[in-house]
């Protein structure tokens, strides 16, 4: 007789439990919808929902100044493996995106100041496949010779995650949305006073624990700042695999209209008080057609 009694008890309690569960989930659902509404307002301010809905691919061109502070030692399992040598690097930038899950960032730089020769650094992904290589115009490669081999499964997973975090870092403020390449859950944070004015925070969380805060200007609805824990991903920083995640903030500025979109043209990244990267964007190509080789998986040579 116990089974029918228990079944009856569950049947009686189920409506109450369902009501309680719905009540507990309602604020979270409301917060999620509010965050989506804020992001939708940002997209309207940057070009309109119709324009973003029609955006299937994007290519971004610009230049980058990277600054590495000298003297930092990297600790690996209790052993000091490297001390960072400081310096500045000037790079040309080409970011190719095919939504929803293809991305590659290409940094081009001269190995020596004043040299006419250059090295191309590829970092990205095609779905769950890694794109990672460094090729030299004058032959040979520099990747995987002084860093853990990206062909190893454990290393490949780390590099793939780093690339997906970089995808979220730059595309969240530019497109005010998340995509299958790296899905995000959104919720609303509080307000904060920025130098440009009051901003509302949209929290963006990845399944692996990444937590970004996107600050949207209350007056213009434009993204002004992104913060979170990130790795310094700097060209020539060959110990990047071992770098810990640190407090990071990227200011977004200099909005200009191009091809019907209002894009930011300057992004400045800081770790603590040190400026590590100044990105200047100068050209945007809307819905370019990419060849099959553009996002060909590659784990270095």
N, C-alpha and C positions, 0 to 999 in steps of 0.2 A: 504493500500500500504506500510505501514511502515515495516511490517514483511518481505516482500521480499527484501526491501532495506537493512535492518539489516543483513539478511541472506547473501546477496551479499557482504556486508562489511566484515563479518566474513570470508566468503570464500576467499576473496581477501587477507585478512590479515593473514590467517592461515599459509600459507607457510613461511611467514616472521617470524611469532611467533615461528614456529617449528624450523626454522634455528637459531633464537636467543636462544631458549631453549637448543638446541643441543650444541651451542657454549658455553653457560654458564655451561652446565654439563660436557663438554669435559675435562676441567682440573681436575675436581673431579674424573671422571672415570679414567683418566690417572694416577692420584695420587694413586688411589686404586689399579690399576694394577701394578704400580711400587712397592707398598708395598707388594703385593702378590709375585712379583718376588724376592724381598729381602727375604721374608720368605721361598720361595722355595730354594733360595741359602743357607739359613741356614739349611734347612732339608738335602740338598745334603752334606753339611759339617758335619752334625751329623750322616749320615748313608745312605743317598740316598733316592730319592722319592719312589723307589720300596719297600724299607724296611718300610718306613712310611705308604705307601698305604696298606701293608700287616698287619699292626699293628691294631689288633682289641681289644686287652685287654692288660693290663700292671699291674704288681705289683712291688712296690718299697719298699725296706726295708732300714732302717737306724736308726740313733739315733739323738736326739734333745736335745740341752741345751737351756732352756728358762730362761730369766732374767726379773724380774719385778721390776721397780724402786718404792721405798716406798714413801708414803706420798701424793699420788694424791687423791683428793676427786672427787667423781662423783656427778654431779648436775642433778637432775631429776625434771623438772617442778619447778625449783627454790628451791628445797630442797636437802640438802646434805644427800645422802643415804649411802655412804660408803667411807672409806679412804683405799686406796690400801696398803696392807702390802707387802713389798718387799721380794725378795728371788730368789733362783735359783732352777730349777727343771730339772732333767735328765729323759728323756723319751725314750722308744723305739718306732719306727715309722713303720707303715705298711699302705701303700696307695694302694688301689685297684681301678682300673679303667676299665670299660667296655664301650668302645666307641660305640655310640657318647654321651650317656647321663646318665651314671651310675658312681657314684664316692663315695668312703667312705675313710676317713682318720681315722686311729685307733692309738691313743696315749696310750701307756701303761706306768704306773708309780706306784711307791710304795707310799702309803699314808704317811709313816714315813721313815725317812732315815735309811737305813740298814734293812728294813723289807723285808721278803721273800714273803709277800703277795702283790698283785697288784690290780690296778683298770684299766679298759679299758674304754676309752672315744671314742665314735663313732660320727663322724660328716660327713654328706654327703647328697646325694639325689639319687633318682631313678626317672628320668624324672622330673615331677612336685611334687613328693612325698618326704617328708622330712625323712632323716635318722638321728636320734639324740637320743643317750642314753648314760648312764654311768653305767657300771655294775662292781661290786666288786667280786673278787675271793672268798672272805669270806662271800658273801651274801649281799643283799641290793644294793641300788643305791644311788648316790649322786646328780644326775641330777634332775632339776625341784623342788628341795626342798628349794633352796635359790635364785632361779631365776624365772622369769615369766614362767608360765606353757606352754610348747611347744604344748600342745593340743588345746590351744586357737587359733582361726583362725588368728588373727592379729599378735600374737607372732610367730606362725608357719611360716607366710609369711616372717617375719624378719629373722628368723633362716634359712629358705630356701635360702633367698637372700644372707645371710652371707656365706652359704656353697657354693653357686655358684660362689661368688667372690673368695673364697679360691681355688676353682677348676681352675678358670682362672689364678689366681696368680701363681700357681705352674706349670700348664700344658702349659701355653703359652710359657715360655722359654724352656720347655723340649721338646715340640712337634712342636713349631713354627707354630701353626695353631689354629683355633677355631673350636668348635664342637657344636652340637645341645644342649648339656647340658647347655651351656652359649654362645650363638652366639656373635660374635664381628665383627664390621666394621673396616677395616684397611685403614690407609692413611699414607703418608710419612711426617715426621717432618724434622728437620734440622740435622746438624752434631754437635757432641760435643766431646771434648777431654776428654777421661777417662784416669786413670792411666795406663791402658794397651794399649792405643793408641786411634786413632780417631774411632768414632762409628756413625752409621746412626740410627736415631730414627724412629721406626714404631709406629704410634699411633694406639691404639686398644680401641674402644668404645663400651660399652654395651648399650642396649636399655633403661636401668634404670638410665643412667648417669655416670656409671663407666668409667673412662678414665685412661688407663694405657699407659705408654711409654716403649717400648722394645728397648734396645740399642744393635745393632748388630755390632760387630767388623768389621771394613772395610777390614782388611787384611784376617781374618780367616772366617768371616761371622757368627761366633758363638755368641749366646746371652751372654751378659756380665752383664746386669743390667736391672731391671724393676723398675719403679717408678709409684706413683699414690697416691690417697687418699684411705686408707684402715682402717679397724678396727684392733686393736690388738686382735688377737684370741689366747689367751694363756690359757693353762690348769691351773685349780685352780683359774682363774680370773673370779669369779662367777658373776661379774657385767658386763660381756661382752655385754649383751643386751643393756646396757645404754651407752656403750663406743662410743664416737664420732669418725668419720673418721678423720684420721690425715695424714700428709705428711709421706709417707712410701717409702723406697727404699730397694731393695733386690739385692745384688751382687751375681753373679753366677761365679763359678770358679772350678778349679781342674777337668778338662775334662779328662776322660779316656775311652778307648774303651772296651765295654762289649757286647757280643752277637751281634757283628756287628754294634752297635750304639756307637757314641761318646757322653756319658752322662756327665753332670756336677755332681760332687760328693760333692760339698759344696755350700750351699745357706745361706747367712747371711742377716737377716732383721733388719732394723733400723727404728725407729720413731724419727725424728729429729736427735739428736746425740746419742740416747740411743739404744744400741744393745739389741733386745728383743728375737731373736731366731737365733740359729746356727744349721742348718740342715746338717748332714753328711750322705750321701747316700752311701751304700756299696754293694747292690745287686739288680739286676733287673731281673724280670721274664717276658719273652715275650710271649704273647698270652696264658696266663694260663686259665684254665677252672674253673669258679666259680660256686658254687652251688646256688640254688634258694634263699637260706637264706642270701647270702652275701649282697645283696642289698634290702632286705626286708624292706619296709617302717616302720618307727618306730618313734613315737613322745615322747618317754620316758615313764616312769611309775610313 
